[in-house]
Amino acid sequence: VLSLSFNQRCELLIRNIISQKVSWIFDPLETFEINYESEDYIQFIQQEGIKLNKKFEKIKNNLKFKTSLNNFIKDEYKIIRSKQYEQKIIDQLTILRIFNKCFIKNGSKDQNDLVDRIIQEQQKLVTKANSAANGQLELELELKLKLKLTENEKMVLELVEDYVTLGKRVYPWISQRFPFYERWNGDSYYYPPNYEEIFKDKNEPLKSERSTVRDLTSSPLIFLNQFKDASNGKGIVLSITEKHIDDTINLIRLLRALNNKLPIQIIYFNDISQSSKTKIIKAAREEINNFPKSYEKVYHGKQPSVPPSPPPPQEVWFVNIYESINPQHRNLFAKFDFKLLASLFNSFNEFMLIDADTILMKSPEFFFNHQSYQQTGAFFFKDRSPLLKRPITDGEFLIKMGPSSIDSIMFDIPMMTQYTTHRELFKGLRLYMESGLVMIDKQRRRHFNSILMMNQLKFIHPISNSMWGDKELFWLGFAINGDENYKFNNHFAAAIGQLTSNQYNKDRRTPLNSKEICSSHPGHISDEDDRSLLWFNSGFRFCHEANNIDYQEETKNNVILKFLNGRHPLEFKKYYSDPLRITHAIVPPLNKNFQKMYNYDEEPTDGWTSEPNCNKYMWCAYSSIGGRTGPEETSHKETLDGLLVEYTPEEIAYFNYLGDVWVGKY
């Protein structure tokens, strides 16, 4: 088989896969969930019931946990079906990877050259080995036998050659229709807009290029190849519904203050009204001559990133992806799923995917120019790191889902390495990635296929249901696709805001050594200088839930905002609704064994604690954890220090200005 060309390998494997089951299709409706009320379970009892009854009678007294015969049978059924489901998932993901590798453009001529070189080397080795053994004739006969069509293969040969039909089997939920693109001025397109043509007579907002690489191993007729060919330029992408309109308007105001000149694609699912579009367009295009008072303080502080008046209008596009999803599968998508769809159906080659309540503290171009993004074309950020655990078996399961040695040898799809498997999620940490800002260049080698994989993982319930929304599916989509060309910002998320005056325990007689910040906003500190605040999530108000809180109850349950105790509920509401004021940031330490560091100094034992404030979205972070391991003053100390950042008056003024812009405080 190693003597086959790449195209022959693709056709042989796909032909053999489909010939095993002519009606094969990737079924998004399959949940892989154990159902004890199914006909399959009833048949299992009928076929295996007597045998399991005898087995149970023999071992019931030795079982570690006492159980009934009924539960014993259920456990046996679960073990058998789980193994079957696991293998079926592995098989499906293998087909997806190889189909994508063979027939979807991977965006790099170098990749094709590399595959050809690998195959040529393999063929030389095979020829040399067989010549030495005088077995060339046997090899040729073997290849002829392998390539000879069986009766089943003859039935599907026409299908195999029709890669368009094959693509529909692999991606049945994609309708093969382009999204509907609508520009702020009313121009509409049923095909991805060519920004170079649209802006050819203008100097804004960017010069862009279409994909020019031609992958000869892929079919140009496949819809996904057509879509990738049509993608061009770079820009900002967000996925919203009606409930996100206010945040989107605030975000656009912020982008204007950051002097953004990149186009913005707002992805939606047929659920944004014309009046909401009008509000967004007004925020994006109307002339701004008034500035918050905090602007002058920043301007006199010579902050170069704050533009002189007026802020530039924004190039806003509305992208309706409703018709791009097959009708029978539309109800499978909800909430965070649309971010995954937005990563696929935006028409940029390079994109920054953000939430409507994401707060950029640097211009979008800063992120596109970031060294980690430039090196890999995929730049991600870590989440908070509280000691929330997941079973180690989750990581073991994910490793099995990755490429096999056969994938690697036959199709040059790399296996997972320690670069992925040594990350904390594989070691049992519940949270790893924060997906409020994601940077991807779909032209880079394997990246477009990784986007396809992350969307497919949404349907693999044993994977997606073990994650927190969409967060981990981005980078795991890369890893399971055999694509480890991604980078994370090294720091886990920080708490940002102001240091509390009486932190951690109001009944303490002596202050803590550890510093504390209580905030509902996960912030991200640059690993290049260990201080720059790059972005944060949950809007710019002190509490993004400010409009959804019963302030009578909030005043009663307040624990951390002690200076507000005894105040009128309206004062509480004002504090929650005003911009977050940022003077410090704390990236808490993380015990590598994911254990709490109990101590006799009453210092924090974990880097994070959750609090009831702000509808339970409040988290308090600590700059150090641990202390004396014994009661004596001379006892050994075991401590870990995190990162504590104190911002300068100039930086604080800049933060205040952006906060005032976001909330509309003029």
Disulfide bonds with the S-S distance in Angstrom:
Cys10-Cys102 2.00
Cys518-Cys620 1.99
Cys543-Cys614 2.03
